[in-house]
Structure formats: C-alpha cells, structure tokens
C-alpha cells in the first residue's frame, strides 16, 4: 500500500474525529481492509502459480533422474533453472544440504515455503533416499497427478468464463442491440402515429 494512502486515511480520520468522532476509525478500517484483501489475493495468486508450475518442476526432476542423476544431484542441477518462486526455495534446499542437514530434513523447506502441493514430491524423494524405493516411477506418478490437477483447474476456469462474460454481454452488447434494432422501430412507429 502506498504511503500516501495511509497518510490520506490518517488525515481523513482526523477530519472525521473533529466532525463526527464516532466515524473517525472508518478510513483506517477501510485501508486495513484493503491491505488484508490485497494480501489474500497475493497469497492466492502465489498458490495458483505454484500449482501451475509444479508439474513442469517434477518433469525436470524426472528428466534429470532418468539421465542417471541421484535425487540430490537432480535437485541441485534443476534448482537454478526453475522459475520463481521455486528457484529461491531450491537454492535454500541446496544450502541446507551443503550445511550437512539430512536429506529428509532439508526437503521440509519445500513444503514449508511452497505449500502442500509439494508434499507428494517430498514423500517420494524421502522414500527413495531412506528406503531405496524406485525414484523414477514415483516421480512419474507425482508428475501425472500434478498434471491431472492442473488440467482440472484449467477446466474449472474454462467453465467460469461464460459467467464472467455475462456482465460485458449485458452491459455493452445488449444496449447496443437495443439502440440499433428497437430504437429505429420505435422511432418509425411513433413517427407514423404522429403523421396519421
């Protein structure tokens, strides 16, 4: 939020405190509400971005493992090539591993920073490291599920498009339709009535 907005809210609160003391907190509450709404929107946008990019991240890891890299090498090799916010989190993961943290403990940063969508990836990598489970099959399974979730989200967004288009249709196209079709008919009818 811009500092000018906060200054304006404080000034408005002071003016209202003099004119109507009960309304003095209203501008500050309005600014607080706007800040909270903006923060929620930013968090939701970040979560959607992570869910959208996650299948690509898993595909890169799968490609690295299929080329013969261990999970640690795959994480280190793929990390710098990832888009934000994955790049920062994978860099932190690399720092933790270099500092001597256990693989499972260091992987917790992925879920802590990027959220629950990464939990299946972490579970697969920990199982591969700890139990020797086949990591390639697990990564392919995680990638398939992530792509399925992304496709479902895209289909949901596509189903919302007609509802979003309803307002422009009613507000813009319908008045133009009325102006171009009904107004000339009404004008012609009224003109023929006044002439007769």
N, C-alpha and C positions, 0 to 999 in steps of 0.2 A: 504494500500500500504506500502511496506517495506521501512524503512528509506534509505536503500542502493539504492533503485531505484531512489528516489528523489535526492540523492547525485550524482548518476551517470548522471541523467538528467541535473543537475546544472553544473557538470563538462563538460558534452558534450556541453551544451550551451556556457560555457566559451571558450572551444576549438573552437567552430564554430564562436564565436564572434571575435576571433583573425584571423581565416582563412577566413570566409565569414560572415561578420556582418549581412547580411540580413537573414541568416539561423539560427542565434543564438536562437530565440524563439522556433524553431521546436521541440527540445527534451522536453521542458517544456509543450508545447501544446500537444505533444503525451502523456506524463504522465497524464496531465489533462484530456484528452480524455479517457484514460484507467480507471482513477479513476471514471469518470462520468458513463462510461459503466458498471463498476463493481457495482456502487451504484444502477443504474437502474435495473440490474439483481437481486441484493439482494432484492430490493423492490418488484419486480415481483415474486420472489420466496416466499417471505413472504406472499404476497397476495394470491398466489396459495395454500400455506399451510393453511391459514385461511379458504379459501373457501372449502378445502378438509376436514378439521376437524370440520367445523361448524355444519353439520348435527349430528355428534356424541354429540356435546355440547348440542344441542337442545334436543336430545333423553335423555340425562342425566337429563336435567331440567324437561322434560315431565315425566320421571320416578319419580322424587322427588315430583312433584306436584300431580301425580296420587297416590302417597303413603300418601298424606294428608298434605304436606308442603305448606305453603303460598309461593308466588313468592319470597319474601325476604328470607325466610328460605331456599328455593331451591337454590337461588343464593349463599347464604352463605355456604350451605352444599356441593354444587357441585364444587365451586371455587377451593379449594385446590386439587381436584382430576383431574383437567384439565391439558392437556399438554400445553407447551409453544406455542404461546405467550398468550394464554387465561388465564393461571394461574396468571400472573402478573397483567393483566388488571382486572380480577375478584377480586384480592386482593385489588387493588386500589378502586374498586367499594365498597368493604366492608369497607374500611377506610372512604370513603366519607359518607356512610350510618351511620357508628358509630359516625362520627363527627356531624351528625344532618342535613345533606343535605336532601332535599326532594328526594323521590324515583325517580321521573321523571328526576330531575336534575342530580342525581348521575348516572343514566343509560346512560346519554350522554357520559360518559367516554368510553363505549363500542364502540360507533360509532366513537368517536374521535380517539381512539387508534387502533381499529381493522378494521375500514372502513365500507363502505356501506353494505356489506353482512349482517351485524348485525342489520341493520335498521328495518327489519320486526319483529325481536325478541323484540327490544326495544319498537316498536309501540304496539305490543301485550301485553307486560308486563305493559306498561304505561296505556293502555286501561283497563286492568284488575284491576289495582290499583286505577285508577281515576274514572272509570265509573262502575266498578263491572262486566265487561264483563267476560264471562267464559274463564278462562285462559287455561284450559286443551285443549279445542277444538282449540284455537288459536295456542298453541304450536304445536299441531299435524299438523295443516295446515302449519306452518312455517317449521317444520321438513320435511314434504312431499315435499315442494317446494325446500328446500335446497338439499335433496337427489336427486330430479329430476335434479337440476342444476349440481350436482356432476356427475351424470350419463351422462349428455350431454357432459360435459368436458372430461370425460373418453372416450366417443365415438369419440369426435373430436381428441383426442390424438391417438386413435387407427387408425383413418383414415390417420393420418400423418406418421405412421410407414412405409408403403410401400415407401413413398417418401424419408424418411431418409435411408432406406435400399438400395436405388438405387445407391448411391455412393460406398458403400462397394461392392455391386454386380459388378459394372462396374470396380472398381479399383482392386479388388482382385480375384474375381471368373472368370471374363471374360479373363484376361491374362492367368490364369491357364488353362482354357478351350482351348485357342488358342495354348498354349505351348504343351498341351497333345494330341490335335487332329490334328490341322493343320500343326504344325511343322513336325511331323513324315511323314505326307502325302507329304509335300513339299520336305522333305529330300529324301524320296523314289523316287519321281518323278524326282528330279534333278540327283539323282544317276543313275537312269535308262537311262536318257538322256545322261549323260557323258559316260556310258558304251557302249551305242549304237553307 
